[in-house]
Amino acid sequence: MRRLANAALAAALISGLAGMQALAAEEGRLTVTGQGQVAVAPDMATVTFGAVAEADEAADAMAGVGARMGTVLERIEAAGIAATDVQTNTLTLEPRWQQETREGPARIEGFVARSGAVVRVRDLDALGGLLDALVSDGANEFRGLSFGLQAPQPVEDEARRAAVADAIRKAELYAEAAGVTLGPILSIDEHGGGVEPRMMRAAMAESGLPVAAGEVEIAASVSITYAIGADRSGQ
């Protein structure tokens, strides 16, 4: 029985020492998060639009929306936009129901066809005129306009460098305030960044709808974990 008790006590001591070592290792680290943002003028716009047509018969509704979108796509091609920058993203056909009344149950009274597309516009000076033309030629649904960059990687890398510099600055500040020294970097983890629109600066197109391109902001976030060295007060 005494041997069992001694074995249990030894196991408990080993477990306790292991826990203390793990705690000490955890306490010997500093993790900081840095943020980086770079604002630039966009050089590309993405337009999401569509057309809708209604008719008593399904085939007529589909033919109507097809005619509308066909005219719009021809206009886009005539504007010099590459076929690789245009993509149809939706095509639906739904019944239009007449609600149930006292005279009878609900019934289909017609059909609604919708088609949508996304187009990348790389010449922002032509954007206002193109939007105006799309509406004039049959696009009767406008679903969104966003600005971006054709080659975002250099700006993304600049934002990453700024995020790392921000993290290093914070780590040095915390170490100085706590009276400790920074050891080697143990890990670097990147978090989600992205492109965000900023305050729009007025920019009128030469023709067509007024367009304000403004700026887009590329953001990056990074966490850096350092080992913590000796307390300066003990040196």
C-alpha positions in Angstrom: 0.0 0.0 0.0 2.8 2.4 0.9 4.5 1.7 -2.5 1.2 2.6 -4.3 0.9 5.8 -2.2 4.4 6.8 -3.0 3.9 6.1 -6.7 0.7 8.2 -6.7 2.5 11.0 -4.9 5.4 10.9 -7.4 2.9 11.0 -10.3 1.2 14.0 -8.8 4.5 15.9 -8.3 5.6 15.2 -11.9 2.2 16.3 -13.2 2.4 19.5 -11.1 5.9 20.3 -12.3 4.9 19.8 -15.9 2.0 22.1 -15.4 4.3 24.8 -13.8 6.7 24.4 -16.8 3.9 24.8 -19.3 2.6 27.9 -17.4 6.1 29.4 -17.3 6.5 28.8 -21.1 3.1 30.4 -21.7 4.0 33.4 -19.5 7.3 33.8 -21.4 5.5 34.9 -24.6 4.1 38.2 -26.0 1.6 38.2 -28.8 0.7 41.5 -30.6 -1.5 42.3 -33.6 -0.5 44.9 -36.2 -2.8 46.6 -38.7 -1.8 48.0 -42.0 -3.9 50.1 -44.5 -3.0 51.6 -47.8 -5.4 53.8 -49.7 -5.1 54.1 -53.5 -7.2 55.3 -56.4 -9.1 52.4 -58.1 -8.5 51.5 -61.8 -11.4 49.1 -62.3 -15.1 48.9 -61.7 -17.3 45.9 -61.4 -21.0 46.4 -62.5 -23.7 43.9 -61.7 -26.9 44.4 -63.7 -29.8 42.5 -65.2 -33.0 42.5 -67.2 -36.5 41.3 -66.3 -39.4 40.5 -68.7 -43.0 39.3 -67.9 -45.4 37.5 -70.2 -48.4 35.2 -70.1 -46.4 32.3 -71.4 -43.1 31.1 -70.1 -41.5 31.0 -73.6 -42.5 34.6 -74.3 -41.0 35.7 -71.0 -37.7 34.0 -71.8 -37.7 35.4 -75.3 -38.3 38.9 -73.9 -35.5 38.8 -71.4 -33.2 37.2 -74.0 -33.8 40.1 -76.4 -33.1 42.7 -73.7 -29.9 41.1 -72.6 -28.8 40.4 -76.2 -29.0 44.1 -76.9 -27.1 45.1 -73.8 -24.3 42.6 -74.4 -23.9 43.9 -77.9 -23.5 47.4 -76.5 -20.9 46.1 -74.1 -19.0 44.4 -76.9 -19.2 47.6 -79.0 -17.7 49.6 -76.1 -14.5 47.5 -76.5 -14.9 45.4 -73.3 -13.2 42.0 -73.7 -15.4 38.9 -73.6 -13.4 37.6 -70.6 -14.6 40.6 -68.6 -18.3 39.8 -69.1 -20.1 36.9 -67.4 -23.8 35.9 -67.1 -24.3 35.0 -63.5 -28.1 34.4 -63.2 -31.0 33.2 -65.3 -34.3 32.4 -63.7 -37.9 31.8 -64.7 -40.7 31.9 -62.1 -44.5 31.8 -62.3 -46.4 34.9 -61.3 -49.3 33.8 -59.1 -52.7 35.3 -58.7 -53.6 35.1 -55.0 -56.5 32.9 -53.9 -59.8 34.7 -53.8 -63.4 33.9 -52.9 -64.0 33.2 -56.6 -61.3 30.5 -56.8 -57.9 29.1 -55.7 -54.5 30.6 -56.5 -53.4 30.2 -60.1 -50.6 31.1 -62.4 -51.4 34.2 -64.4 -48.0 34.6 -66.1 -44.3 34.2 -65.9 -41.3 36.4 -64.9 -37.9 35.8 -66.5 -34.7 37.3 -65.2 -31.1 37.4 -66.5 -28.1 39.0 -64.8 -24.5 39.6 -65.7 -21.3 41.0 -64.3 -19.0 43.2 -66.3 -15.5 44.5 -65.4 -14.8 48.0 -66.7 -11.1 48.8 -66.9 -11.6 52.3 -68.4 -13.2 54.3 -65.6 -13.5 57.4 -67.9 -16.0 55.4 -69.9 -18.0 54.1 -66.9 -20.7 56.8 -66.7 -21.5 56.6 -70.4 -21.6 52.8 -70.3 -24.0 52.7 -67.3 -26.3 55.1 -69.2 -26.2 53.0 -72.3 -26.9 49.8 -70.4 -30.1 51.2 -69.0 -31.1 52.7 -72.4 -30.6 49.4 -74.2 -32.7 47.3 -71.9 -31.0 46.6 -68.5 -33.9 47.4 -66.2 -32.3 45.9 -63.0 -29.1 47.4 -61.5 -27.7 45.3 -58.7 -24.4 46.9 -57.7 -21.3 48.9 -58.5 -17.9 48.4 -56.8 -14.4 49.6 -57.4 -11.1 47.7 -57.2 -7.6 47.2 -58.6 -6.6 45.2 -61.6 -3.3 44.2 -60.0 -3.9 44.3 -56.2 -0.8 42.3 -55.1 1.8 45.1 -54.8 -0.6 47.2 -52.7 -1.5 44.1 -50.6 2.2 43.5 -49.9 2.6 47.2 -48.9 -0.3 46.8 -46.4 1.3 43.6 -45.1 4.6 45.4 -44.5 2.8 48.2 -42.7 1.0 45.6 -40.5 4.3 43.9 -39.6 5.9 47.3 -38.8 2.9 48.1 -36.6 3.1 44.8 -34.7 6.9 45.3 -34.1 6.3 48.8 -32.8 3.7 47.6 -30.4 5.9 44.7 -29.2 8.8 47.1 -28.5 6.5 49.5 -26.7 5.0 46.8 -24.5 8.5 45.3 -23.7 9.8 48.7 -22.7 6.8 49.4 -20.6 7.0 46.0 -18.8 10.8 46.2 -18.4 11.5 43.0 -20.3 13.5 42.3 -23.5 12.1 40.8 -26.6 13.4 37.4 -27.6 13.2 35.8 -31.1 10.0 35.7 -33.1 8.2 32.4 -32.5 5.3 32.8 -35.0 3.8 35.1 -37.5 0.1 34.7 -38.5 -1.8 36.6 -41.1 -5.5 37.4 -40.6 -8.1 38.4 -43.1 -7.7 41.6 -44.9 -9.5 42.9 -47.9 -10.5 45.9 -50.0 -12.8 48.5 -48.6 -14.2 51.6 -50.3 -13.2 55.0 -48.7 -14.8 58.4 -48.8 -15.7 59.2 -52.4 -14.1 62.2 -54.1 -16.3 63.7 -56.8 -15.3 62.7 -60.3 -17.8 63.4 -63.1 -17.8 61.3 -66.2 -17.6 63.2 -69.5 -20.9 61.8 -70.5 -23.6 59.7 -69.0 -24.3 59.1 -65.3 -22.0 60.9 -62.8 -19.5 58.6 -61.2 -17.4 59.1 -58.0 -14.5 56.6 -58.0 -12.9 57.8 -54.8 -10.4 55.5 -53.2 -10.2 51.9 -52.1 -8.3 50.8 -49.0 -6.3 47.6 -48.9 -6.1 46.3 -45.3 -3.9 43.7 -43.7 -3.7 42.2 -40.2 -0.9 40.1 -38.7 -0.2 38.6 -35.3 3.4 38.2 -34.1 4.4 36.1 -31.1 7.7 36.8 -29.4 9.6 35.0 -26.7 10.2 37.3 -23.7 13.8 37.6 -22.4 15.1 38.6 -19.0 13.6 41.3 -16.8 15.7 44.5 -17.3 15.4 45.3 -13.7 17.3 42.2 -12.8 20.2 42.9 -15.1 
